[in-house]
Amino acid sequence: MSTLRVATYNIHKGVLRDFFGLRRVARIHELRARLHELDSDLIFLQEVQGQNERHQRRFEHWPAEPQDVFLAKSPTLKHTFETAYGRNASYLHGHHGNALLSRYPIIGQENRDVSDHALEKRGVLHCVVDVGGRQVHCFVVHFGLFARSRDRQLDAVLDWIESAVPASEPLIIAGDFNDWRNVLSDRLCKRIGAVEVFDACRPRSAAAQRAVYYVRDRLSELGVSPEAAIPGLPRTVRAARTFPALVPWFRMDRIYQRGFRVRSTAVLKGLEWSRLSDHSPLVADLELIARS
């Protein structure tokens, strides 16, 4: 069995305002150190700066390389991760988007523009990662601030997954969904047979949900989609509160998976993390289910 530690984090471009909100402070070096302390195998990142000439002029020691490349190196400058970057928003002084850091080979990648209007540039990055000979499909998402935009963006991602990812292959979808009202989860999970990691670990009704997840795991081991086999299979999303990082209340960030057992989950919060971004990172330990 292969066990993966997966994290997702909206890094706010590595820049945050100070405690009083009077000035912007670069946090990218400290952020890199904390990311490497997570000991994650896959890190799904949003708001990653591919280039920012203003920050290079303004902040001392600002990295000359793209942030995904910078973050892939440990503080001792050892290259630890492979990286993939998908540009979403371009402007005169630079661009930003989503990124994946992987300790496993990235054997394929594609970035698609899912922007719903000119005011918000959004994209989804799809990477295929080779984990011990198994192809794991990773989708890094950052959805819009408007509900109708998120609806259309989710439909675009689900259409993509259904056309590009065989139902038998493992799948992870993670990022900033901006779905604080929990409107998208049921549709996402039912359509592609995915489970949100906190839902798997912290069911609301213990006895009933244990039975549900036992059936779900057994069907998954047989290569059968639980939702296809049992229409209306109950589920209750218990997604973590991740925003704002200082006092998390809104459930903005998620990790969905298919083809894994969820061993543990955590939302990382507190002053040390709130100094780095306005979102809290999520971490999950996933065990890859063997082929039947």
Beta strands, then each sheet from edge to edge (+ up, - down):
strand 1: 3-10
strand 2: 15-17
strand 3: 24-26
strand 4: 42-52
strand 5: 82-91
strand 6: 94-102
strand 7: 106-113
strand 8: 123-131
strand 9: 134-142
strand 10: 171-176
strand 11: 195-196
strand 12: 253-258
strand 13: 260-267
strand 14: 282-288
sheet 1: 5+ 6- 4+ 1+ 14- 13+
sheet 2: 2+ 3-
sheet 3: 7+ 8- 9+ 10+ 12- 11+
end
